[in-house]
Amino acid sequence: MSTVTSHLPFASVVSEAEGADIEDAYLGLDSRQIRLLTLGPGKYGDEIVGHLEIVDLKDEPIFEALSYCWGDRTDVCEITVDDHRVCVTRNLYRALQRLRYETVSRQIWADAICINQEDDEEKAHQVNMMRDIFTRASMTTLFIGDYEDDTTPSTPFSTDAEPGSQAGVENAIALIRKLADDHHIFYLDFKTDSDSLPDKSFQVWYKATECIRSLVTQPWWSRVWTVQEAILPSDPTVQYGAIKLSWMVFSQTVDNLAMHFQRRCCKVKARNDLAEEPPIVTFYNKVATVDRRRYRPLPLNMLLGRFPDRKATDPRDMIYGVLGLAHDDAVAAGIEADYTIETVQLYAQTARKLIQLHGDLRPFMQVYHFHGDRLPGLPSWTPDYSLGGDWEYYSVALLYVQDFWKPADMATFKPLAGDNPLELDVSGILFDDIMAVGDTVTPCPNGQIIDVFDK
């Protein structure tokens, strides 16, 4: 077997069969074309075998989309694609194992395999099509994670179930279903379908909620790409290991929790003196952030920084990863994926284009709002979009300070075109002399504000 060079993601093709030519599948794509992986049938644990083909979205092909977390790119497993041994990350390998049908093939779009990751031009082209891909897919699977064991508990809400195990995931899903049925949080009867003996012990409740915490703190919830992958499909399926659940159950649970929190019949308070927030609060915050029913298209400048707990391996993806959710202003401003420019240039270019498009200096407010160590070489007037901040605080602050970053005549405000893309040239009038400079105003953390109100 010979080793060959490949444009496949993660690693090179490790071997090829005589006469096979996988490179044909990685030739350039036309404007509306994508690749699909036909996942061959097999049982869990069998070798994964697939075939790549190119389709055109204008022909309305039937396919499914996969959302998952790439994971450690050095931790790889082998699959066979078009008679070639191909390396993929263990996370993708596990997802394909779980998604595969036993008797029939399944056509899936999975970015790591279906996009030529070594071709920056193609990668940008496909990223700009993400909205179309995830809205046109007949079904989308949000593969949250996988468990190591396959031992189903003998009874629901078993106190022996550890978070992250199959038994733990079963417990988490069972509790979420009860909450979706509008049960009060603290008055659930933890009993089986065939058993009338309730167990309302704190141990059972605590164990079940800790299983929920494990479910919503998987790496999938921390990646910026998975935001649009969860919001764009009409009714995605959540999958953890072999366990599946409609996203609508998650959505209904969040609706019910919001109602119960508002009525204060099920008060769950996030206190600053606790090491971790209550698992139910964590679940609510994680799901509500990416709930499609709570989503409406937003201007790009309102999306950037909106997901501070989401990160990307490539800092440029903090912008590209939300373009599919943006209002048409991103297109109007000419902001699209381009992996040939460096991060600092991209951030400055994006801020400049948003200032030109909206006619205000809102990005200056984001410079102040995003906390952390800024990228080296980033202009002082440019937000570091790889950082995050307190979005609720920022939204409220905008209401109070918006008059400070609006020009007198928004319709005519435009930064001057300069030779240096990292410089922002503006003009103004002499208004007055600065006689004294006071201390910098530091925003009060939300936790301290809550403490003040509580007192």
Buried (B, 14 or more C-beta within 10 A) or exposed (E): EEEBEBBBBBBBBBBBEEEBEBBEBBEEBEEEBBBBBBBBEBEEEEEBBBBBBBBEBEEEBEBBBBBBBBBEBEEBBBBBBBBBBBBBBBBBBBBBBBBBEEEEBBBBBBBBBBBBBEBBEBBBBBBBBBBBBBEBBEBBBBBBBBBEEEEBBEBBBBBEBBBBBBBBBBBBBBBBBBBBEEBEBEEBEBBBEEEEEEBEEEEBBEBBBBBBBBBBBBBBBBBBBBBBBBBBBEEBBBBBBBBEBEBBBBBBBBBBBEEBBEEEEBEBEBEEEEEEBBBBBBBBBBBBBBBBEBBEEBBBBBBBBBBBEBBBEEBBBBBBBBBBBBBEBBEEBEBBBBBEEEBBBBBBBBBBBBBBBBBBBBBBBBBBBBEEEBBEEBBEBBBBBBBBBBBEBBEEBBEEBEEEBBBEEEEEBEBEEEEEEBEBEEEEEEEEEEEEEEEEEEBEEBEEEBBEEEE
